[in-house]
Amino acid sequence: MRRKLPFLILLAVFMATITGCWNYREINQFSIVAGAAVDRGENGKYVFTFEIIDLHEGGRDAKINSKLVKSEGDTLFDAIRNALKFIAPRLYFGHMDIVIISEDVAREGIADLLNFLSRDQEPRPTIDLLVSREKTAMEILNSQGILTNIRSFEISEMLEAQRNALKAPEVKAYQFINNLPCQGVAPFLPAVYSDENAGVKTSEISGMAIFDEDRLAGFIDEEETKYFHFIIDKVKGGLLILKSIPGDDKLNATLEIFSSKTKVKPVYSEGKVSIELKIKTRVVFDEQGSEADYTSEQGQEIIEKAMGNLLKENIEKLIKKVQKEYGLDIFGFGRTVQSEKTDLWKEIGHGWRDSFRDLKVNVDTEIEIVDTGLLSAPIKVGS
Amino acid sequence: MQFNKQKSPKAAEDKKQEKNDTQYQLDHSLDANIKLFENIFNDNDTVVLRLFENRHDEKVKYCIIFIEGMVDNKIINDDIIKPVVQNTAAASISDILENLKNQVVYSSNIEKTQDVSELTAAVISGDTVLLAEGSAVGLIICTKGWKNRSIEEPQGERVISGPREGFIEALTVNLSMIRRRVETPELKMKLMTLGVRTHTKICVCYIEGIVNRKILDEVFKRLKDINIDGILDSGYIKELIMDSPLSIFKTVGDTERPDTVAAKLLEGRIAVLADGSPVVLTIPYLFMENFQSNEDYYINFYIASFNRILRILSFIVSFSVPAIYTALVTFHQETIPTTLLLSISTARQGVPFPTIVEIILLLLSFEMLREAGLRMPNFVGQALSIVGALVLGTASVEAKLVSAPIVIIVSITAISSLMIPVMESAISILRLLLLLLSAFIGLYGYIFGVMGLLIHLYELRSFGVPYMMTLIKFEPSELKDTAIRIPWWYIRRRPHLITSNRIRQSGGGKSS
């Protein structure tokens, strides 16, 4: 033991020092990328624009800002390495939050981007992907944030906040990738515009892009996106608006969604598959334009019925539209069939794209007003 | 890695010196005897040889030998010289010293011997030797009397509520403090002498009937094996009898509080006291005892448990935080939340040193400040804290020598390590080791370090008792007094392995 001890100590020391510090890098030796935009340049090369965080030297009141760096390359990684032509510290993607894809690139297919994002060890699989509806994706990154200096982080937070507004879905890279090989569901991404808000040139997320495999097929607007959320059972909040009902055209009622549950049930009869959607939504009656009193049970029932019908109508319209225009099962009905009727799926799975086009979907909605807010009767104006 | 104990087997060398005294023999002539002692105490000017005669018979001559300063002069004057000088029966008695011993000298502790080495030892230890003309024997009369430090609260182990007494340097006083707390004849105190030159008195205390005989025998065996020229503090003994003395963790406890010692004795532990040291050793000592304080048992058990958990937490924090920080900042930037990464990154802009250098620099300067503060008089200590806080903390950050997060990390480390002063030295070393491991291979190294630490801890033994005893197997009754301190009425048994007599409270402690 006493002979061995010095050797053991030597061994430990050499093991630690001779091997060097693999993967060692100081925190200020790289530039942190907050977000990236992928465009296709005129010469056919990839144009990568990175929003990198600009860390000022300067003690206590240092402000964190961001700057844009643009670089071109034949492939995505090539474009990333070419950024070193312009800035010294290596780009670091460990904290990248969003990747905005331009419409052009999206239409060509984003398989190589997804390939890079999942192969490289730095980018997280939880990156938010978006499709730019402007000419380039860089414009979006170039937009100003209203509250924060780093637009990418804010866009990512905005997407997360959409669970209370339902204007656009939040899709992480891994979710998109997981949907790709699946026959029974078509992938989708949120869409982003650049916009002006109170004098600030900023960007806005609204609606979503529908993908045919890895290629962009089309867009649906933000109103339709809301109903889309009902179908895929991702409603955590948001509003339902009932403009008028027969007998009260000034109603303009707002119902805040408290909770919502959607049950998707595939039914197989007479050699045909159909889907039954049962949507049960609990809402709070928050706002109304007319003076009519709907706080009574009968009154609430009127609103519930009317809203339920409107919701059903809109959902059916959306499904019809998607079936007719794209024929892409973004709702994942196919996946539901696959998981609930596995044997059946083996027969019809390969032809799902065709059968989706004329898939019959029965929508059943049920709205329940659980609360009328702090008022027991509407506010009277005049008289 | 095992740290084996090693002891020097060279024993007999110093024995020769001692044997020299045996060649001296007491003579019947007083003058010869005086010559003999003058010879022994040659060049020893503090030794006093005082000659006097009987008032009634000047032929009856006496000599007392003592060391100035070691004795209580009042005892010598009033209880030895006075009665001996006035003794009327002096001339007629054949064995004069027997008479003096039994009828004349007022002393509770008196002994007759003709062993010169014993007499010499007695003089050195502060007793007085009385020789008489015509006798080849001497009387050893207990006259020890020197100044002791008064009993104070130990600086290192203050309590808010609880006894304020602390041990002092005098063994007998210390023993009395223990005895007063455990008033039972079962409390045994075995004296022995250690140190070839210092002849330091050692006392082993235990409670018969509770103590584990095997551990006790082992303690005596190891104490007897000690062969060292001097024992100036119980720390010498601690190091000499400790298992795995190369480990950074101590497997022998020490305290300056008699109440702590009494409590440990009642748990079946053994206490070792050394004359001249206010620090008492307790054996065996387990890992969990590092986190226990005597006050835990005097205050509300909720607060006591909370404090213990806090101490364990701060133990982990104080050796982990610098290592984990370094690993995260230099290897695993992905694991840091984005906003935190940004603020750390901003703080590090313009700092010239790598993170590891920064941390080691600041940690070392903290250790220096701590060490300097320990030995400084109080008024200099204040200046030190100003230098520490202002120069190290603020100025170095503003001068961009170190980044602000490092100052915070080192401060957290310092505060948490000061929470458990018992383990401070162990933590300092551990912290540095883990830090270096993390600096080389990131969290991987940290995990390896912690695994090594656990393996080492579980391997340790304190006098045959596993160091991590309470953490080896899950036994609810063993856990009652570990990370938490449950109410007294539930602590009915003593920890096993330390003692076989485990019943602490028969029946329910609480009337319910």
Interface residues (C-beta under 8 A of the other chain):
Chain A: M1 R2 L5 L8 A16 T17 T19 C21 W22 N23 Y24 R25 E26 I27 N28 I32 I53 L55 H56 E57 G58 G59 A62 I64 Y92 G94 H95 D97 E122 R124 F153
Chain B: M1 Q2 N4 V329 T330 F331 Q333 E334 T338 L341 L342 I344 S345 T346 R348 Q349 G350 V351 P354 T355 E398 L436 L437 A439 F440 I441 G442 G445
